[in-house]
């Protein structure tokens, strides 16, 4: 069921997005885990279009928040205003009260506004004026940031970065794909005509099915060892948190299901580790001076952790 639905969604998104099958499947991993994604790439690579195409394909409500330095927390979560007609305060929901939320250029907002997302991302609820309001499921935040242009930006707090289950780079298209983009958008933008191929109720059902994917004891222990090894590496100042371990476990289940399997393999863990762990680690100053990056260090970690084998 998960494999067939993911294939339908991928093919539907590819009516707008040329190629990028792997990135779309990784987005579906986050959807199956009801996790949030940090899309990090230069402008113009299709991050916003991908988010809108995903929401349209899932049949979910979609809102975009353009993060700027003057954005206030109430601009995200909503605010209470006094209705003079009825002489009462009424709550006006903010854009966070949606199912798929695009936080565009999230690192341009102040830390105070960035923190307005924390409760929503972790608890799937928003609290204001002493009233807690639950968010409609599925609830997923897709945040974008430009890793090149740093002027006028605020680094994301580690507590917030840890809430993103995956970090993805869209990347530039190949020459063939870029030609296909020009041809596809020659007459009109295909995005407004994109129709949903599933619905929120079915997505929630698939999320429940994902939890049933079997993780054998030795594979589960392998996931724990990989996460713990990041905390012991001398080149890593801050290793993966227990939340990262749980994220690696959940995403491995989702990836196995997308591949049509009912069980997780160590190769699933190896493949997903860079996407799940790289943004949650802080590299030591000495390692940075040597030109080391997070993906290289994760590769080193995976190389030293014994892989479970079938007896």
N, C-alpha and C positions, 0 to 999 in steps of 0.2 A: 504493500500500500504506500509506504513512504517513498520507495524508489520510483513508482509510477507517477505519484503526485509531483515529486521533485522534477522528474523529466518533463512533465507538462508545464510546470512553472518556468523551468529553464528555457524551453522552446518558446514560450510566450514572451519572456523578457528579451530573448534574442531577436524578436521581431523589431525591437527598438535598438538594443545594444548589439553591436557586431562583435562576435567572438566572446571572450571572457567567460567561457563555460565554467572554468575552475573557480573564478571569483564568485559567480552566481551560486554555485553549489556550496561554497563556503558561507555565503549569506544565508542559504537554506539551513546550514548547520546551526547558525545562530538562531534562526527562526524556530527550529525544532527544540532548541534548548531555552527558548524565550530569553535569549541573551542580547546584549547590546554590542554594536560594532563601531570601531573607530576606523574611518576611511581616511587614510593619510596619503595625499598625493598632490601634485601641482595642479593649478586650475586648468579646467578645460578637458580633463580626462574622462568625464562622464559620471562623476560621483553623484551629483544631484539627479541626473537622468536615471541612473541605476536605482536610486532610492524610490523615485516616483514610479518607475516601472514595476518594482517589487510590490509596492503598496497596491497598485492597480491590479496586478496578477493575483494577489491574495484576497482581493475584495475588501481590504481594510481601509478605514478612514486614515487620511494623511494630512499632516500639517508640517509646515516648514517654519523654522525660527532662524532669522538672520541675526547671528550674534554680533554685537557691536559694543564698544566701550561704554556707551550710555544706556545699554539695556538693563532694566531693573528686574529683580527676582519676580515681582508681581506681573511683569510682562510675559513671564514664562508660565507661572503657576495659575494666574488669575487673581482677581481682587474683588472685594466687596464694595459696592457703591450704594449710595442712598437714593432710593426711588421716591421722589417727592409725591408722585401720584398716590402711592399706597402707604407712604410714610414708614417705609421699612427698608432695611439693608438687604440687597440682593447680591448673590455671587455671580460674577461674570467669569466663566471658565477661560483659562489661558490655553494656548496652543498645545501645552503638554497633555491636555485632556483629549488625546487622540490615540490611535492604535499604532501607527507608524509615524514617528516624529523624526524629522531631519533637523539636527542642530548644526546649521551651516557655519563653518569657521568658528567653532566653539572656543578656540583659544583667543579670540578677539574680545571676549567679554571678561569682566572683572571676576576675581575668584568668588566674590559674594554671589554674583549671578550664576556662575558655574555650579556653585554648591546648591542652588535651587533644584538642580536635577538629581541630587544624590538620593533623596527620599523616594522620588518617583522611580529611579532606576533600580534601587534595591528592594523597596517595599511594595512597589506598584500602587502607590497611594500618594496623595497630596494633602498636606495639612495647612489650613489657613483660618485665622480667627477662632482657633480652638476646635475647628470641625475637620475631621478626616474624611476625605473622599477617595474611594477606590477607583482605580483606572480600569478601563475596559480592556479585557484580554482578547487577543494577545497584545502585549505592549512591548514595543521595541524601539530603542533610540539608535539612530544612525547618525553619528557625529563626524563631521569632516574637519580637517585642518591641513593647512599648507606647511609642509616641513621646511620650505626654503625661505619664505618671507617671514621674518621674525619681528620686524619693526612694528610696534604698537600691539603686540600680543602678550598674553599672560600664560605662562606654563601651566598645564593642567596639574592639579594636586595629585599626589600618588594615590590618595584614597579614591579619587574619582577615576583615574586611569585603571585602577584595579577592578572597577565595575564593568569594564568592557571585556566581553568574553573573547573577542577576536580583534586583531588589528590587521587590516588589509591594505595593500597597495594596488591600485587599479592598473597603473602602468600605461605606457604608450602603446597604441595598436601597431601591428606590423604594416608593411607597405600595402599588402593585399587588403588587409582589414580597413586601412585608411581610405583606400579607393572605394571599398564597399560602403563606407560611411557616406562619402560624397554622393554615391549613386542612390543610396536609400533615402537621404534627406533632400534629394534634388527637387522632387515635386512638392512634398509636404512632410511635416513632422508626424511620424507614425504613433507617437506617444498618446495624444488625446483619444485616438481610436482604439487603444488597447483595452481588451475586455478581460474580466477576471476569469480564472480557470478553477478557482476553489473559493472557499469562504472561511471566515474566522472560526466557525464551529468545527469545520473539518481540520483546520490547523491545530486547534486545541486537542482534538482527538489524536492527531499524529504526534503531538508532544507527549501524550500519555503512552503511545505505542513506543516511542523512543526510549522511555524509561524501562521498558521490558527487554531491551537488547542485553544479552548476557555478557558479563565481563568476568572471565574466569579469575580465580583467586590470584594466580601468578601474574596475570596481566594487570590486575588491580594493584598488586604490590609493585609492579614495574612502574606504574604511573606515579606512585608515591615516591619511589626511589629517584626517579627523574627530577621531580620537584625538589626533593630534599638535597639532591646533588647540586642544585643551583645555589643553595645556601652555604655550601661548603667550599665552593670554588673561590680561590683567592683573588681572581680577577673580577668577581662579581661582588659589589659592595652590599647590595640588597637583593636577595633571591626571591623566588616565587613564594607567594603567600598560600595558606591552606585554601583560600578561595580559588587561587589559580589551579591548585591540585584538583579541586572539584570541577572546575571548568574544563580541564583536560580530560577528566573522566567522562563528563557529559558530552563534550564534542566528539570524543572517540566513539561513543554510542551512536550519535547522529551520523557521523561519517560512515560507519559500518552499515547503518540502515540505508543510507543513500546508495551505497555500493551493492545493496541487495543481500546483505548478510544479517544473520540474527545473533552474531557474536563479534566481539572486538578482537583484533589482532594487534600484536606489538607494532606492526608497521603503521597502523592507524595512529598510534600514539606518536611515533617518530615523525610522521607527516605533519601532524597538527601542532606539535610542540612549538615551532617558531611562531605560528600565528597566535597561539594562546599565551606564551610566556615572554616573548621578546619585549613587549611594551611594559611589562610588570617588573622588570629588573633594572637595577641601577649598576652601570659598569664602573669599576674603580678608575680613578684618575690615571693610574699607571697604564692600565689596559687601553684607555682611550688614547694616550700618548703614543702607544704602539700601533694605533690604527685598528684596534679590534672592535668589532661590533657585536650586538646581541645575538644575531643569528650564528656567527662563528662560535661564540661561547656555548650556545645551546647545542651546536653540533659536537663540540668537545665533550659536553656533559653526556650526551646520548652515547658517545663513543666509549665512555668509561663505565656506564651502567650495564651490568650483564642483562642480556635479553633472554626472557624465558623461552624455553624450547619444549616441544612436545615430547613427552616421555615415551 
